[in-house]
């Protein structure tokens, strides 16, 4: 059985996918990982849209060059009306909660033999308009998802990490 640390070390940003559609039962498990993600005060403001139809993927392509041929994209958002806010300064938990959900889904996908890539390089206003998202929904990240192409490999420097002493305050 793979440990969480082994899974985290092995996962990489996939930028080349096979055209094969993602099996529904695998996608359901990935989405469940996002549903189970911890959120501030358990408000669960994360909102997730799976885009796998031809028109939807064309819409994604109009908003980012970073779909990498994936047969599906998980759009990770949050609902501004469902977030916890910190009393001291009013900071919203929405973007953090959505990011935690995205991280959980990325690890679950890798564990299931799927690849993902965190994509923040997109026009959120254009995407919201084209997908007709409600005004309270804020896109945070896109996760292209699918089966990694045979030639897919981690980017140069993927495993390069600062020593633990460098990140501790």
N, C-alpha and C positions, 0 to 999 in steps of 0.2 A: 504494500500500500504506500502510495506517495504521501509524503508529509507536506504541510502547507509551505514550508520553506523551500522544499524541492520543487514544488509546483510554481511558486513565485520566481524561482531562479530559472526555470525552464521556459516559462512563458515569454514570448517576444512579440513585437509588433509585426503582424503579417501584412505585407504589401503586395502580395500576388496570390490570387485565389483560383481554385478550380471553378468551373461554371456550375458544378453540381449543386442543386438546391439543398438547403439544410433540412434534414429530417425534422418533421413537426415535433416528435417526442424529444429530440435533442434541444430544439429551440425552447420548448416548454421548460426544460430543466434549467437552461440559462436564465430565462425570465424569472423562474422561481428563486434563483440565487439573488436577483435584483429585488424581489419582493421581500426576501428574508433579511436584507441588509439593515443594519441598525440605523436609526434616524433620531434626531434630537427630540427628546420627549415622546418618542414613538409616534410622531405626527404623520410619518410616511407621505411626504409631499412628492416623492419621486413619481413621475409619469413617464411611461415607456411606450414608444410606438415602434412597431416592427414594420419595415418597408421592404417588400420582396417582390412586388408586382412590377411589371415593365414600366408603367407610367410613373409609379412612385420612385423607382430607381433613376429614371430620366430626370425627375424633379431634383433628386439628390445631386445628380451630376451637374445640374444648372447652378448649384450652390457651393460646390466644392470639387476640386480636382482629386480628392483623396478617398474615393471609393475603392480604388485598386482592383476593380473587376469583381468585387464580392457579390454573391447572389442575394445578399440581404444586408440591411443596415438596421441597427437598433439605435433609435434616436432617444437619448436619455434627457429628460426634462424635469422641471419641478413646477408645482402649482404655487404661485405666489400667495394664494389665500390659505394654503394648508401648512405653511412653515411655522416653526417655532421662531420666536424673536428673543434675542438676549435683552433683558431689561435694562442693563447698564447703558447700552448705546444703540439698541434697536437692530443690531446686526441680525440678518436672516440666516437661517440654517439651510435654505433651499439648495444653493449651489454645492455645499458640502454634502448634504444628504444624497443628492443626485450623483455626485462623484463617488461616494461610497458604494452606491448601488451599481454604478458602472464598473468599479473595480471588482466587486463580487462577481458580476456577470463575465468579465474578462477571464478571471481565474476559473470559473465554472466551465466556460467554453473551452479553454485550453485542456482542462481535465477530461473533457468529452471528445478530444481530438479535433476541435474546431480552432480556427485562428481568429483573432481580432486585432484591431489597431485603434488606439484612442485618437480620435480626430476632433480637434477644436478649430481647425482651419476651415470655417464655413461662415456664410453670411446668415446669422440667426434671424434677422428681420425678413429677409427674402424667403428663407425656408419656412418661417412661420406663416407668411402670407400665402406662399404656394401650396403648403399643406393644409391651409385654413385651420391652423391651431387656434384654440380659444385665447383671448387676450391675456388670461391669467397664467398661461403656460409659457415657461422660459426654457428654450433649448440650451443644454450645457455641453453635450458631447454626442458625437456620432460614433458608433462602433460598427464598422464594416465587419461582417461575420460570414464565415464559410470554411470550406476545407482548404488548408494551405496547398498551393501548387507544389509539385514535386521539387521545383527549384527554389522554393521559398526558404529563406534563411534569415537569421537575425542580422540586423544592420551592424556594420563595423562599429565596434565600441559598445555594443549592447551589454556585455558583461562587465564593462569597466565601471567600477563603483568607488566612491570615496571611502577611505577607511572609516570605521565607526567613530573614531576619535574626532574626525572632521565634521561630523553631523551632530555631535552632542554639544549642548551648551553648558 
